[in-house]
Amino acid sequence: MAIKFKDFFINEELLQEEGELNYNASLEGETFKVVVDVNKNPSKKGIKVKFFPTNADGMVLQDLTPEEVDTMQNSIATSISKKFNEFGLEFDRDTDAPDKMAANFQIPLDSIFTFIRTKVLGGGEEKPTAPEEETPPTNDEENA
């Protein structure tokens, strides 16, 4: 089932009981169950993205070696990081994630913040939230 990017974020059928979103995707000729969720680890705030390889029947593979997972993660990172970089988003490997049968990545919260500020809202640099005081006009400005 091909899912459009927009539909992925608004289709409630993709939302699982745990609150994570998942769907099946093909990448570089391989098929994956892709799981997207919020990283609840306070030291790694952001969005976590996990790629679980699947067989021809769509079942998640359970017997991968650490070398196979590392090779899969390298392949996915090489392919997908470029796409995230086009939007100014970081797409980092999550090497200490608990799911050892998946290629684990994260999009850091500060990267998402920067994306929203610069790409969505069109803002530039961060600005202070406190209003700046107005300076009184100089004599030249009053006489102009």
C-alpha positions as CSV (number, residue, x, y, z in Angstrom):
1,M,0.0,0.0,0.0
2,A,1.6,3.3,-1.1
3,I,1.0,6.1,1.3
4,K,1.4,9.8,0.4
5,F,3.4,11.9,2.8
6,K,0.4,14.0,3.7
7,D,-1.8,11.0,4.3
8,F,0.8,9.4,6.5
9,F,0.5,12.2,9.1
10,I,-3.3,12.4,9.1
11,N,-4.4,8.8,8.7
12,E,-5.5,7.6,12.1
13,E,-5.4,3.9,11.0
14,L,-1.6,4.2,11.1
15,L,-1.7,5.2,14.7
16,Q,-1.0,2.2,17.0
17,E,-2.3,1.8,20.5
18,E,1.2,2.7,21.9
19,G,1.0,6.0,20.1
20,E,3.5,5.2,17.5
21,L,2.9,5.4,13.7
22,N,4.0,2.6,11.5
23,Y,3.7,1.5,7.9
24,N,5.4,-0.7,5.3
25,A,7.9,1.0,2.9
26,S,10.3,0.0,0.2
27,L,13.8,1.5,0.0
28,E,16.5,0.5,-2.4
29,G,14.7,-2.7,-3.3
30,E,14.3,-3.8,0.4
31,T,11.0,-3.7,2.4
32,F,10.7,-2.4,5.9
33,K,8.2,-1.8,8.6
34,V,8.9,1.8,9.5
35,V,8.0,2.9,13.0
36,V,7.9,6.6,14.0
37,D,7.5,7.8,17.6
38,V,8.6,10.4,20.0
39,N,11.9,9.6,21.8
40,K,11.0,9.6,25.5
41,N,14.6,9.7,26.6
42,P,15.2,13.2,28.1
43,S,18.8,13.2,26.9
44,K,17.8,12.5,23.3
45,K,14.7,14.6,22.7
46,G,13.3,14.3,19.2
47,I,11.6,11.9,16.8
48,K,12.8,8.3,16.6
49,V,12.5,6.4,13.3
50,K,13.0,2.6,13.2
51,F,13.4,0.5,10.1
52,F,12.6,-3.2,10.7
53,P,13.4,-5.4,7.7
54,T,10.5,-7.6,6.4
55,N,10.3,-10.7,4.3
56,A,8.2,-11.2,1.2
57,D,5.1,-11.8,3.4
58,G,5.6,-8.6,5.3
59,M,6.8,-10.3,8.5
60,V,9.6,-8.6,10.5
61,L,12.8,-10.6,10.3
62,Q,14.0,-11.7,13.7
63,D,17.3,-13.4,13.1
64,L,19.7,-10.7,11.9
65,T,23.3,-10.6,13.0
66,P,24.7,-7.4,14.4
67,E,26.8,-7.1,11.2
68,E,23.6,-7.4,9.0
69,V,21.9,-4.7,11.1
70,D,24.9,-2.4,10.8
71,T,25.1,-2.9,7.0
72,M,21.3,-2.2,6.7
73,Q,21.7,0.9,8.9
74,N,24.6,2.2,6.7
75,S,22.6,1.7,3.6
76,I,19.5,3.4,4.9
77,A,21.6,6.3,6.3
78,T,23.3,6.8,3.0
79,S,20.0,6.9,1.1
80,I,17.8,8.8,3.4
81,S,20.1,11.3,5.1
82,K,20.5,13.2,1.8
83,K,16.7,13.7,1.7
84,F,16.5,15.0,5.2
85,N,19.4,17.3,4.5
86,E,17.5,18.9,1.6
87,F,15.1,20.2,4.3
88,G,17.8,21.2,6.7
89,L,16.9,18.3,9.0
90,E,19.4,16.1,10.8
91,F,18.9,12.3,10.5
92,D,21.2,10.7,13.0
93,R,21.9,7.1,13.8
94,D,20.7,6.0,17.2
95,T,23.3,3.5,18.2
96,D,22.1,2.8,21.7
97,A,18.4,2.2,20.9
98,P,17.0,-0.9,22.6
99,D,15.6,-2.4,19.3
100,K,18.6,-4.4,18.1
101,M,16.8,-6.0,15.1
102,A,16.1,-2.5,13.5
103,A,18.0,0.3,11.9
104,N,17.5,3.1,14.5
105,F,17.6,6.8,13.7
106,Q,16.5,10.0,15.3
107,I,15.6,13.5,14.2
108,P,16.8,15.8,17.1
109,L,14.3,18.2,18.5
110,D,16.6,21.2,17.8
111,S,16.7,20.1,14.1
112,I,12.9,20.1,14.0
113,F,12.8,23.5,15.7
114,T,15.2,24.9,13.1
115,F,13.2,23.4,10.3
116,I,9.9,24.9,11.5
117,R,11.5,28.3,12.2
118,T,13.4,28.6,8.9
119,K,11.5,26.5,6.3
120,V,7.9,26.6,7.5
121,L,7.6,30.0,9.2
122,G,10.3,31.6,7.0
123,G,12.2,33.1,10.0
124,G,15.9,33.7,10.2
125,E,18.0,33.8,13.3
126,E,16.4,33.2,16.7
127,K,15.3,36.5,18.2
128,P,14.8,37.4,21.8
129,T,11.3,37.0,23.1
130,A,11.4,40.2,25.3
131,P,10.4,43.4,23.4
132,E,13.2,45.8,22.8
133,E,12.9,49.3,24.2
134,E,12.5,52.1,21.7
135,T,15.2,54.7,21.7
136,P,14.0,58.3,21.8
137,P,14.5,60.3,18.6
138,T,17.6,62.4,18.2
139,N,17.5,66.1,17.5
140,D,18.2,65.5,13.8
141,E,15.2,63.0,13.6
142,E,12.9,65.5,15.3
143,N,13.9,68.4,12.9
144,A,13.5,66.2,9.8
